[in-house]
């Protein structure tokens, strides 16, 4: 079977499966934004597109994170499966996604919101608030850390 030219290298397939499973099993992640050189971290509920190229989250337009990402769209999202136990240091998996995030509108907003709500149906009333923005992060890389120091970096083709 031929690999499409825009598909990740086959050697990354196990790591991409682990990343997909992590997004499917964890409800929350940490969004890192910055403004004027000052970093800021926020908990957000996320979902990822099937191709792992985009991460979607919601935020009110009145928040610091929204102001930060509009002013400086370069962001990172950290997701992990730690349980706050000592063995997490060697057993937990942590993935950082880097890229740019933008509020979306129109048909794209409708499509991404439907995907988001299929993962987080409990967020429907929050999503329906007129001040809630649907934000899409275009991922340029995933950095996965497992077994404390095993690092795999995967560049994401757009």
Buried (B, 14 or more C-beta within 10 A) or exposed (E): EEEEEEEBEEEBEEBBEBBBEBBEEBBEBBBBBBBEEEEBEBEBBBBBBEBBBBBBBBBEEEBEBBBBBBEBBEBBBBBBBEEEEEEBEEBBBBBBBBBBBBBBEEEEBEBBBEBBBEBBEEBEEBBEEEEBBBBBBBBBEBBBBBEEEEEBEBEBEE
